[in-house]
Structures are given as structure tokens and as C-alpha cells.
Amino acid sequence: IHSKAFRRLKHKTQVFIAPPGDHYVTRLTHTLEVSQIARTISRALNLNEDLTEAIALSHDLGHTPFGHVGEEVLNELYHKGFRHNEQSLRVVDLLENDGLGLNLTWEVRDGILNHSKTRVDILGQGWGKVNTLEGEVCKIADTIAYINHDIGDAIRAGIITENALPLSPITILGRFHSQRINTMVCDIIDYSWAARGDNIKDNPTIGMSSQILEATNTLCEFLFDRVYNWCSAQKEAERAREVMHLLYRYLNQHEDRLPSEYHFYSDDTERKVVDYIAGMTDQYALR
């Protein structure tokens, strides 16, 4: 938590760019929610809480300004592509601590690298694998956190109302934020009981029962259709794309404007520019 990249998360977008209120989720509050949920599950299963917390707190350090809009733009512009989980690993391995990195264990680094998932069904084909149970806990906790806090933000923003939420999953999971998280977390603990640290069985897994999993996936699809697609089409998102393009083009043409420390991280100008832009907060990028 003394990491500069960690502190900057408080000014990085989660979903809503330049929201009008004080209570919208930021990348930092999202990270703290993931940590809370993941630690609760790990404690119940008698897993390594410290490992779980380390993965959770560092999993999004490489996220760009302007949320997934910023990530999409860097992925389009940089010839090697850009994924925030890979950048998070680069942050802890190289960019943090004045270029010395944070000397994290293999297990933490694996959890950071493999926490991310594309738009696939939760625990479905393409979900991917983390090589520790604690990493699997963080991966599913990440999903639980964003599904529930993004519903709250969407209601706060007036994009949807509580009554617009699909009835079937809400009936199963709960109408309110705390009810849904409690249902999901308790179900994961019950389903994953064979993975508990004091009595691990062969090939234990972290997962959900079929009923809770189906309800959670339905809620996630609702968010993509009604919230995320809406957000990506708004003028704030278009402005963010424009800013990212301008910064990328300008800095690649004026390498001398990069902070001096970035010249030690790579000999490749484009790689330096990606590192610099990915570390920016929303406000800093706009300035």
C-alpha cells in the first residue's frame, strides 16, 4: 500500500468516467472490495490470507486511466498489444520502487498475471486458470465485486433502476447489494469446502453451485447489455479515447517529454510511452 501505483488507483476510473458524484466506485475502492471479499473466502477455507490479500491489492496496478476504454485504446495502438494484467505484473516487477520492483513471490505474481478474464461466462470455457487456490479466490472475488458495485453505480447514475434488474437472478441472489454478496460468498465457501487448507482433497476447486452460478452470469450479461455498452458510447468515453490517442501520438514524437526515469525501463520509445500513459490517473491524463 506504500506503492505509488497503488495510491494512484484512487484517481483511476472503474466504469464511469468523470462521474458527477462523490460515491462512485474508483479503481482503488474496487481493489479494496476485492480484497475484503477474497479474504473472507480465504479465511473461511483456511487458506493463506496474506497471499490472498497481496494478490487482491496488486491485481489492478497496471490499469490505464479511463477504465477499460483506456485499455482498449492502448491495445489498439501498441503493436505488441496491451492487457492490464500483464502491465500490473510489469509494475511490480520493474516500474515500482524506482525501477527495483517489489520482489514478490511467484505465487503473488501468478495471481496478478492470471486474474483477468475476457467476456466469458464465469467459470466457463475460456475462464483461465490460476495456479494457486488463493489466486482462484481473488479471480472470482474480482467478479463478485464488480458485478455488485457496478449495479449500484448504474442505479446512482440513473441508467437503470432497481426494478429493471432481471427478476430471476435477483430472486435467487437478493435484491440488495449486501444480500447478493453474502449469497455469492457463502455459496463459494460451501461449494469449495474440499479446498480448505486444513484438509485439502485431490484437485480442489474454487467455484459456485450451478444455481448461483447461472444467476450470477445472467446478472453479468445484463450489465454488459445495459450498462457497459451504454458507458462506452457516451461522450466522456469518446473524449477519453481522443485524449489517449493524442497522448500516444505526441509522446512517441517527443520522447524528451517523458519523465527521466522511464528511460531506464526500456530502450524502446513506444514501450516507454505505454508505461507512462498506463500509469496516469484520469486527471493527470486530461491535464
Contacts in CASP RR format, 6 or more apart in sequence:
PFRMAT RR
TARGET T0000
AUTHOR 0000-0000-0000
METHOD contacts of the structure
MODEL  1
IHSKAFRRLKHKTQVFIAPPGDHYVTRLTHTLEVSQIARTISRALNLNED
LTEAIALSHDLGHTPFGHVGEEVLNELYHKGFRHNEQSLRVVDLLENDGL
GLNLTWEVRDGILNHSKTRVDILGQGWGKVNTLEGEVCKIADTIAYINHD
IGDAIRAGIITENALPLSPITILGRFHSQRINTMVCDIIDYSWAARGDNI
KDNPTIGMSSQILEATNTLCEFLFDRVYNWCSAQKEAERAREVMHLLYRY
LNQHEDRLPSEYHFYSDDTERKVVDYIAGMTDQYALR
1 7 0 8 1.000
1 57 0 8 1.000
3 58 0 8 1.000
3 61 0 8 1.000
3 96 0 8 1.000
3 97 0 8 1.000
3 102 0 8 1.000
4 96 0 8 1.000
5 61 0 8 1.000
5 62 0 8 1.000
5 91 0 8 1.000
5 95 0 8 1.000
5 96 0 8 1.000
5 279 0 8 1.000
6 28 0 8 1.000
6 31 0 8 1.000
6 57 0 8 1.000
6 58 0 8 1.000
6 61 0 8 1.000
8 279 0 8 1.000
8 280 0 8 1.000
8 281 0 8 1.000
9 26 0 8 1.000
9 27 0 8 1.000
9 28 0 8 1.000
9 31 0 8 1.000
9 60 0 8 1.000
9 61 0 8 1.000
9 63 0 8 1.000
10 26 0 8 1.000
10 27 0 8 1.000
10 28 0 8 1.000
10 29 0 8 1.000
11 26 0 8 1.000
11 281 0 8 1.000
11 282 0 8 1.000
11 283 0 8 1.000
11 284 0 8 1.000
12 26 0 8 1.000
12 27 0 8 1.000
12 28 0 8 1.000
12 63 0 8 1.000
12 64 0 8 1.000
12 65 0 8 1.000
12 67 0 8 1.000
12 281 0 8 1.000
12 282 0 8 1.000
13 26 0 8 1.000
13 27 0 8 1.000
13 65 0 8 1.000
13 66 0 8 1.000
13 67 0 8 1.000
13 69 0 8 1.000
13 282 0 8 1.000
14 24 0 8 1.000
14 25 0 8 1.000
14 26 0 8 1.000
14 27 0 8 1.000
14 29 0 8 1.000
14 30 0 8 1.000
14 67 0 8 1.000
14 146 0 8 1.000
14 149 0 8 1.000
14 150 0 8 1.000
14 153 0 8 1.000
15 25 0 8 1.000
15 67 0 8 1.000
15 68 0 8 1.000
15 150 0 8 1.000
15 153 0 8 1.000
15 227 0 8 1.000
15 228 0 8 1.000
15 231 0 8 1.000
16 24 0 8 1.000
16 25 0 8 1.000
16 153 0 8 1.000
16 157 0 8 1.000
16 231 0 8 1.000
17 66 0 8 1.000
17 67 0 8 1.000
17 69 0 8 1.000
17 231 0 8 1.000
17 234 0 8 1.000
17 236 0 8 1.000
17 237 0 8 1.000
17 239 0 8 1.000
17 240 0 8 1.000
17 282 0 8 1.000
18 236 0 8 1.000
18 282 0 8 1.000
19 153 0 8 1.000
19 157 0 8 1.000
21 156 0 8 1.000
23 156 0 8 1.000
24 153 0 8 1.000
24 156 0 8 1.000
24 157 0 8 1.000
25 33 0 8 1.000
25 149 0 8 1.000
25 150 0 8 1.000
25 153 0 8 1.000
27 60 0 8 1.000
27 63 0 8 1.000
27 67 0 8 1.000
29 149 0 8 1.000
30 60 0 8 1.000
30 145 0 8 1.000
30 146 0 8 1.000
30 149 0 8 1.000
31 56 0 8 1.000
31 57 0 8 1.000
31 59 0 8 1.000
31 60 0 8 1.000
33 145 0 8 1.000
33 149 0 8 1.000
34 56 0 8 1.000
34 59 0 8 1.000
34 138 0 8 1.000
34 141 0 8 1.000
34 142 0 8 1.000
34 145 0 8 1.000
35 52 0 8 1.000
35 53 0 8 1.000
35 56 0 8 1.000
35 57 0 8 1.000
35 141 0 8 1.000
37 141 0 8 1.000
37 144 0 8 1.000
37 145 0 8 1.000
37 181 0 8 1.000
37 185 0 8 1.000
38 52 0 8 1.000
38 53 0 8 1.000
38 55 0 8 1.000
38 56 0 8 1.000
38 134 0 8 1.000
38 137 0 8 1.000
38 138 0 8 1.000
38 141 0 8 1.000
39 49 0 8 1.000
39 52 0 8 1.000
39 53 0 8 1.000
39 56 0 8 1.000
40 185 0 8 1.000
41 47 0 8 1.000
41 52 0 8 1.000
41 137 0 8 1.000
41 140 0 8 1.000
41 141 0 8 1.000
41 185 0 8 1.000
41 188 0 8 1.000
41 189 0 8 1.000
41 192 0 8 1.000
41 206 0 8 1.000
42 48 0 8 1.000
42 49 0 8 1.000
42 52 0 8 1.000
42 134 0 8 1.000
42 137 0 8 1.000
43 49 0 8 1.000
44 189 0 8 1.000
44 196 0 8 1.000
45 133 0 8 1.000
45 137 0 8 1.000
45 189 0 8 1.000
45 192 0 8 1.000
45 193 0 8 1.000
45 195 0 8 1.000
45 196 0 8 1.000
45 197 0 8 1.000
46 196 0 8 1.000
46 197 0 8 1.000
46 198 0 8 1.000
47 133 0 8 1.000
47 134 0 8 1.000
47 137 0 8 1.000
47 195 0 8 1.000
47 196 0 8 1.000
47 197 0 8 1.000
48 134 0 8 1.000
51 105 0 8 1.000
51 107 0 8 1.000
51 108 0 8 1.000
51 132 0 8 1.000
51 134 0 8 1.000
51 135 0 8 1.000
52 134 0 8 1.000
52 135 0 8 1.000
52 137 0 8 1.000
52 138 0 8 1.000
54 104 0 8 1.000
54 108 0 8 1.000
55 107 0 8 1.000
55 108 0 8 1.000
55 111 0 8 1.000
55 112 0 8 1.000
55 115 0 8 1.000
55 134 0 8 1.000
55 135 0 8 1.000
55 138 0 8 1.000
56 138 0 8 1.000
56 141 0 8 1.000
56 142 0 8 1.000
58 88 0 8 1.000
58 91 0 8 1.000
58 92 0 8 1.000
58 104 0 8 1.000
58 108 0 8 1.000
58 112 0 8 1.000
59 85 0 8 1.000
59 88 0 8 1.000
59 111 0 8 1.000
59 112 0 8 1.000
59 115 0 8 1.000
59 138 0 8 1.000
59 142 0 8 1.000
60 84 0 8 1.000
60 88 0 8 1.000
61 87 0 8 1.000
61 88 0 8 1.000
61 91 0 8 1.000
61 92 0 8 1.000
61 96 0 8 1.000
61 112 0 8 1.000
62 84 0 8 1.000
62 85 0 8 1.000
62 87 0 8 1.000
62 88 0 8 1.000
62 90 0 8 1.000
62 91 0 8 1.000
62 278 0 8 1.000
62 279 0 8 1.000
63 71 0 8 1.000
63 84 0 8 1.000
63 87 0 8 1.000
63 88 0 8 1.000
63 278 0 8 1.000
64 70 0 8 1.000
64 71 0 8 1.000
64 73 0 8 1.000
64 74 0 8 1.000
64 82 0 8 1.000
64 84 0 8 1.000
64 87 0 8 1.000
64 244 0 8 1.000
64 277 0 8 1.000
64 278 0 8 1.000
64 279 0 8 1.000
64 280 0 8 1.000
65 240 0 8 1.000
65 244 0 8 1.000
65 277 0 8 1.000
65 279 0 8 1.000
65 280 0 8 1.000
65 281 0 8 1.000
65 282 0 8 1.000
65 284 0 8 1.000
65 285 0 8 1.000
66 237 0 8 1.000
66 240 0 8 1.000
66 243 0 8 1.000
66 244 0 8 1.000
66 282 0 8 1.000
66 285 0 8 1.000
68 228 0 8 1.000
68 232 0 8 1.000
69 232 0 8 1.000
69 237 0 8 1.000
69 240 0 8 1.000
69 241 0 8 1.000
69 244 0 8 1.000
70 240 0 8 1.000
70 241 0 8 1.000
70 244 0 8 1.000
71 82 0 8 1.000
71 83 0 8 1.000
71 84 0 8 1.000
73 240 0 8 1.000
73 241 0 8 1.000
73 244 0 8 1.000
73 245 0 8 1.000
73 248 0 8 1.000
74 81 0 8 1.000
74 82 0 8 1.000
74 244 0 8 1.000
74 248 0 8 1.000
74 274 0 8 1.000
74 277 0 8 1.000
74 278 0 8 1.000
75 81 0 8 1.000
75 82 0 8 1.000
75 83 0 8 1.000
77 244 0 8 1.000
77 245 0 8 1.000
77 248 0 8 1.000
78 270 0 8 1.000
78 274 0 8 1.000
79 270 0 8 1.000
82 274 0 8 1.000
82 278 0 8 1.000
83 116 0 8 1.000
84 116 0 8 1.000
84 278 0 8 1.000
85 112 0 8 1.000
85 113 0 8 1.000
85 114 0 8 1.000
85 115 0 8 1.000
85 116 0 8 1.000
86 113 0 8 1.000
87 274 0 8 1.000
87 275 0 8 1.000
87 278 0 8 1.000
88 112 0 8 1.000
88 113 0 8 1.000
89 109 0 8 1.000
89 112 0 8 1.000
89 113 0 8 1.000
90 275 0 8 1.000
92 101 0 8 1.000
92 102 0 8 1.000
92 104 0 8 1.000
92 108 0 8 1.000
92 109 0 8 1.000
92 112 0 8 1.000
93 101 0 8 1.000
93 102 0 8 1.000
93 104 0 8 1.000
93 109 0 8 1.000
94 101 0 8 1.000
94 265 0 8 1.000
95 101 0 8 1.000
95 265 0 8 1.000
95 275 0 8 1.000
96 102 0 8 1.000
98 261 0 8 1.000
99 261 0 8 1.000
99 264 0 8 1.000
99 265 0 8 1.000
107 131 0 8 1.000
107 132 0 8 1.000
107 134 0 8 1.000
107 135 0 8 1.000
110 130 0 8 1.000
110 131 0 8 1.000
110 132 0 8 1.000
110 135 0 8 1.000
111 130 0 8 1.000
111 131 0 8 1.000
111 132 0 8 1.000
111 134 0 8 1.000
111 135 0 8 1.000
111 138 0 8 1.000
111 139 0 8 1.000
114 128 0 8 1.000
114 129 0 8 1.000
114 130 0 8 1.000
114 131 0 8 1.000
114 135 0 8 1.000
114 139 0 8 1.000
115 130 0 8 1.000
115 135 0 8 1.000
115 138 0 8 1.000
115 139 0 8 1.000
115 142 0 8 1.000
117 126 0 8 1.000
117 127 0 8 1.000
117 128 0 8 1.000
117 139 0 8 1.000
117 143 0 8 1.000
118 126 0 8 1.000
119 224 0 8 1.000
120 126 0 8 1.000
120 127 0 8 1.000
121 127 0 8 1.000
121 217 0 8 1.000
122 140 0 8 1.000
122 143 0 8 1.000
122 208 0 8 1.000
122 213 0 8 1.000
122 216 0 8 1.000
122 217 0 8 1.000
122 220 0 8 1.000
123 140 0 8 1.000
123 207 0 8 1.000
123 208 0 8 1.000
123 213 0 8 1.000
129 136 0 8 1.000
130 136 0 8 1.000
130 138 0 8 1.000
130 139 0 8 1.000
133 195 0 8 1.000
133 204 0 8 1.000
133 206 0 8 1.000
136 205 0 8 1.000
136 206 0 8 1.000
136 207 0 8 1.000
137 206 0 8 1.000
140 188 0 8 1.000
140 206 0 8 1.000
140 207 0 8 1.000
140 208 0 8 1.000
143 216 0 8 1.000
143 220 0 8 1.000
144 181 0 8 1.000
144 184 0 8 1.000
144 185 0 8 1.000
144 216 0 8 1.000
147 180 0 8 1.000
147 216 0 8 1.000
147 219 0 8 1.000
147 220 0 8 1.000
147 223 0 8 1.000
148 177 0 8 1.000
148 180 0 8 1.000
148 181 0 8 1.000
149 177 0 8 1.000
150 223 0 8 1.000
150 227 0 8 1.000
150 228 0 8 1.000
151 160 0 8 1.000
151 165 0 8 1.000
151 177 0 8 1.000
151 219 0 8 1.000
151 223 0 8 1.000
152 177 0 8 1.000
154 160 0 8 1.000
154 223 0 8 1.000
154 226 0 8 1.000
154 227 0 8 1.000
155 161 0 8 1.000
155 162 0 8 1.000
159 226 0 8 1.000
159 227 0 8 1.000
159 230 0 8 1.000
160 226 0 8 1.000
160 227 0 8 1.000
162 175 0 8 1.000
164 226 0 8 1.000
165 175 0 8 1.000
165 219 0 8 1.000
165 222 0 8 1.000
166 218 0 8 1.000
166 219 0 8 1.000
166 222 0 8 1.000
168 215 0 8 1.000
168 218 0 8 1.000
169 214 0 8 1.000
169 215 0 8 1.000
169 216 0 8 1.000
169 218 0 8 1.000
169 219 0 8 1.000
169 222 0 8 1.000
170 219 0 8 1.000
172 183 0 8 1.000
172 211 0 8 1.000
172 212 0 8 1.000
172 215 0 8 1.000
173 179 0 8 1.000
173 180 0 8 1.000
173 183 0 8 1.000
173 184 0 8 1.000
173 212 0 8 1.000
173 215 0 8 1.000
173 216 0 8 1.000
173 219 0 8 1.000
174 180 0 8 1.000
174 183 0 8 1.000
183 212 0 8 1.000
184 208 0 8 1.000
184 212 0 8 1.000
184 216 0 8 1.000
187 208 0 8 1.000
187 209 0 8 1.000
187 212 0 8 1.000
188 206 0 8 1.000
188 207 0 8 1.000
188 208 0 8 1.000
190 209 0 8 1.000
191 207 0 8 1.000
191 208 0 8 1.000
191 209 0 8 1.000
192 204 0 8 1.000
192 205 0 8 1.000
192 206 0 8 1.000
192 207 0 8 1.000
194 200 0 8 1.000
194 201 0 8 1.000
194 204 0 8 1.000
194 205 0 8 1.000
195 201 0 8 1.000
195 204 0 8 1.000
195 205 0 8 1.000
195 206 0 8 1.000
207 213 0 8 1.000
208 216 0 8 1.000
231 237 0 8 1.000
240 282 0 8 1.000
243 285 0 8 1.000
243 286 0 8 1.000
244 277 0 8 1.000
244 285 0 8 1.000
247 277 0 8 1.000
247 280 0 8 1.000
247 285 0 8 1.000
248 273 0 8 1.000
248 277 0 8 1.000
250 257 0 8 1.000
251 257 0 8 1.000
251 258 0 8 1.000
251 273 0 8 1.000
251 276 0 8 1.000
251 277 0 8 1.000
252 269 0 8 1.000
252 270 0 8 1.000
252 273 0 8 1.000
255 269 0 8 1.000
255 272 0 8 1.000
255 273 0 8 1.000
258 272 0 8 1.000
258 273 0 8 1.000
258 276 0 8 1.000
259 276 0 8 1.000
262 272 0 8 1.000
262 275 0 8 1.000
262 276 0 8 1.000
263 272 0 8 1.000
265 271 0 8 1.000
265 272 0 8 1.000
265 275 0 8 1.000
266 272 0 8 1.000
266 275 0 8 1.000
277 285 0 8 1.000
END
